[in-house]
Amino acid sequence: MTDPDTANTGEVLIVTGMSGAGRSTVANALEDLDWYVVDNLPPQMLRPLLELSELAGGAVPRVAVVVDVRGRELFGRVPEIADALRAHRRLRIVFLDASDEVLVRRFEAVRRPHPLQSTGTIIDGIHRERQRLAPLRESADLIIDTSSYNIHQLTTRVAELFSAEGSPLHTVSVMSFGFKYGLPVDADLVADMRFLPNPYWTDELRPLTGEDEAVREFVLSQPGAREFLDAYTTALAPVIAGYQRENKRHSIIAIGCTGGKHRSVVMAREIAARLSEMPDVAVGVTHRDLGRE
């Protein structure tokens, strides 16, 4: 049973398994889930690493360490070291596996030798690795067979297993901008609000911005404004759902007008409010050009 005094020191994953079974994909997926990931760490460095994370005062609550046969003479100590650490941290060993046939195909596809094949064949290296990893596989808390997974499916499986409770599957940043300052280079989608009348040409609204209620009321009262919001957010729903299926965890939706001060600001805030009602989606708003002259 875990000591209650150490229960809040954070979770640790040791990610290991067969070469070609998806360790790099899992490491990348864990990083996207805000795990602190260390690749190819010698097992003896596990304890110092965790001590450093504890000194960080909770700043590194979840640590994942990728260990493989590159640390050959050290690899056999992983079960022993893991057992010692379990008394102090919530630790799990995740073992990635795949059939010999699938592993051979993956090595052939990337045209790289197996790290243990030496002067033999890929299958020779796979058999040597299986023998070496057998004790570790037996001590694993979770075995994931990736034989039938592609990269996206494996990433989805990692998200299902290791996402923090309540964490969103997708994060959207809705950005207002001014076309006269250039398109945002990192935008995934761009919408143009210049079909709406410009508050700039109304004297009392010119010094205000889209964050002022008078400008908001003016923009939303224009013909086509609310119809656009309804249609655009409806169109975005299957796009964001598709992003989630493809494990694209972040996207930027850019909403532009001439100067990025009035129309785009109002509409960006309205779009963000509607998107925030979608399940498993976190939404933020930024105004790239608000405040420029």
Secondary structure, 3 states (H helix, E strand, C coil): CCCHHHCCCCEEEEEEECCCCCHHHHHHHHHHCCCEEEECCCHHHHHHHHHHHHHCCCCCCEEEEECCCCCHHHHCCHHHHHHHHCCCCEEEEEEEECCHHHHHHHHHHHCCCCCCCCCCCHHHHHHHHHHHHHHHHHHCCEEEECCCCCHHHHHHHHHHHHCCCCCCCEEEEEEEEEHHHCCCCCCCEEEECCCCCCHHHCCCCCCCCCCCHHHHHHHHCCCCHHHHHHHHHHHHHHHHHHHHHCCCCEEEEEEEECCCCCHHHHHHHHHHHHHCCCCCEEEEEEECCCCCC
